[in-house]
Amino acid sequence: MRFLAFELLLSLLDVRGHIPRFEDFRPVPAAPAPAGAVRALAAAIAVFAVLSLAIWAAVWVAIHLI
């Protein structure tokens, strides 16, 4: 009975529409999609490769200028 009275009070104050109910949420997959992780790993490898090549080029130019 208390829950019904509380529900009635919330609906009269027009607050009930702002409180999500369990039925409003769709089920989500158990594990996140691995595509995002693979894309992040590929970006990290690309950044590491570019930085490594930049350092190598700077050292190569420094050696040839000496």
C-alpha positions in Angstrom: 0.0 0.0 0.0 2.9 2.4 0.8 4.4 1.8 -2.7 1.0 2.6 -4.3 0.7 5.8 -2.4 4.2 6.8 -3.2 3.6 6.0 -6.9 0.4 8.1 -6.8 2.2 11.0 -5.2 5.0 10.9 -7.8 2.5 10.7 -10.7 0.5 13.7 -9.3 3.7 15.8 -9.0 4.7 14.7 -12.5 8.0 13.3 -11.3 7.4 9.7 -12.3 8.3 10.4 -15.9 11.8 11.4 -15.0 12.6 8.3 -13.0 13.6 5.4 -15.3 12.0 2.0 -14.8 13.7 -1.3 -15.2 11.7 -2.0 -18.4 13.1 1.2 -20.0 16.6 -0.3 -20.2 17.5 -2.7 -23.0 19.9 -5.6 -22.2 23.5 -5.0 -23.1 25.9 -7.6 -24.3 27.9 -9.4 -21.7 31.3 -8.4 -23.1 32.2 -5.2 -24.9 32.8 -5.4 -28.6 36.5 -6.1 -29.3 36.6 -3.7 -32.3 37.2 -0.7 -30.1 40.1 -2.4 -28.3 41.7 -3.5 -31.6 41.3 0.0 -33.0 42.9 1.5 -29.9 45.8 -1.0 -30.1 46.4 -0.2 -33.7 46.4 3.5 -33.0 48.9 3.0 -30.2 51.2 0.9 -32.4 51.0 3.5 -35.2 52.0 6.3 -32.8 54.8 4.3 -31.4 56.1 3.5 -34.9 56.0 7.2 -36.0 57.8 8.3 -32.8 60.4 5.6 -33.2 61.0 6.6 -36.8 61.3 10.3 -35.9 63.9 9.5 -33.2 65.8 7.3 -35.6 65.8 10.0 -38.3 67.0 12.6 -35.8 69.9 10.4 -34.7 70.8 9.5 -38.3 70.9 13.2 -39.3 72.9 14.1 -36.1 75.5 11.3 -36.9 75.9 12.5 -40.5 76.3 16.1 -39.5 79.2 15.3 -37.1 
